[in-house]
């Protein structure tokens, strides 16, 4: 796809749609090529993303917490157990 510099303002959605489709977009100014916009490459596979999510959401697994609710209770509990600890 090719867009002129002046078309970028009014046709920015066309640029985004082309990038979503995986197309590169050439930007021209007075008939000369200014640059090329390429779609972002996904840096990881689905398996890598799932592993990263498992690591993130299981970061407290060494605390013997069974589920998300228990983990939230643990996090919200705070440092003190009783008023005496103040």
Secondary structure, DSSP 4 states (H G I P E B T S, - for coil): -EEETTHHHH-HHHHHHHHHTT--EEEEETTEEEEEE-PPPP-S-HHHHHHHHHHHHTTTGGG---SHHHHHHHHHH-S-SSGGG-
